[in-house]
Every structure is written in structure tokens, then in C-alpha cells.
Amino acid sequence: MLANPNAVLSCDLNVFISCKSVMLTPQASLFGFPNPLIGVASFMAPIVVGFAILAGAKFSMWFWRLFWVGNLLGFIFVLWLFSQSLLVINVLCPYCMVAWTGMIPIFISLTLFSFKEDILPMPVSTAPFWDGAYAKAWVWILIFALLLVLAIVLRFWSRWVPLLHQLGWL
């Protein structure tokens, strides 16, 4: 895009799913550099921690809390980007959606794990709930993902209908 601003990108699928439209907004480089650099760097942490655990590493309580806070910040950032796409930019970026799909399960699983393992303080009386919630983390992830999909469908309904007509599905 820098070399040819008029280029048609492969990620520009239609009027409301377009990475170029999103890349041209101020939200795409919130801290003065492209947001994907944050994603590339941030997604390395869960990968490294995962491999370390597989190799037998044990982490201290302070590490898990700091790791959770970092993931919380990433989750908040992803939710902010999601809200900006839906409510301000009015376009979805395919690569952003991939980041959302990665961040949401990481954060929900880590949060449920942190409550289950008492990394994040909670009343003892709620321990059975968190144990069960962690055992069914996929349900919480699915519910959250379905809520995001519902928000996307409802927000862009007027754009989906012509597209579905065009495809012969309606």
C-alpha cells in the first residue's frame, strides 16, 4: 500500500470486509506504528509460556498475575478495535478478525485457569464454579464468539442482504 496507494489488496473482499479501508484509519496505528506489530510481538508471549510449560517450567504467582494483566490489556485492546471496526470505521478487517479469534480464547482460558488455580483471588465458596467453568472453557469461548458474530451480523445486516442476494442465497 505504501508503494502503490491505489493497489487492490487480496484482503479487500467487499464493501464491508476490507483491510485497506481499516489500514487507512487512525485506529490502525494507535501508538504511532501499525497495530499488527503489537499483535506479532504480543502473541509470542503465550507461545513461549506454552512451550515452557510443555518443557516442565513452573511459574511463580507473580509471573502468572503479570501474564494475566498483559493478556487483559491485549483483550481490552482487541475489544476496543472490535468496537472501532463496528461502530466507527464501519468495516471489518480479515486480519483483525484473526487476531480477535486468537486473543479471545487465550484470555478467557487464562482467566478461568487463574480463578481455578487461585492466581486471581476469589471467594472460596465460588471455587466449585470456577473449577467447572475451566473444565468447560470452550463453552465460554463459544458464547463470547457467538455474541461477537451476532453483533457483526446485526451491525452489517443491511450490507449482508444484498450480498446474499448476489450469491443467490436469498
Secondary structure, DSSP 8 states (H G I E B T S, - for coil): --S-TT---TT--SSSB-HHHHHTSGGGGTTSS-HHHHHHHHTHHHHHHHHHHHTT----HHHHHHHHHHHHHHHHHHHHHHHIIIIII--B-HHHHHHHHHHHHHHHHHHHHHHHTTSS---GGGHHHHHHHHHTHHHHHHHHHHHHHHHHHHHTHHHHHHHHHHTT--
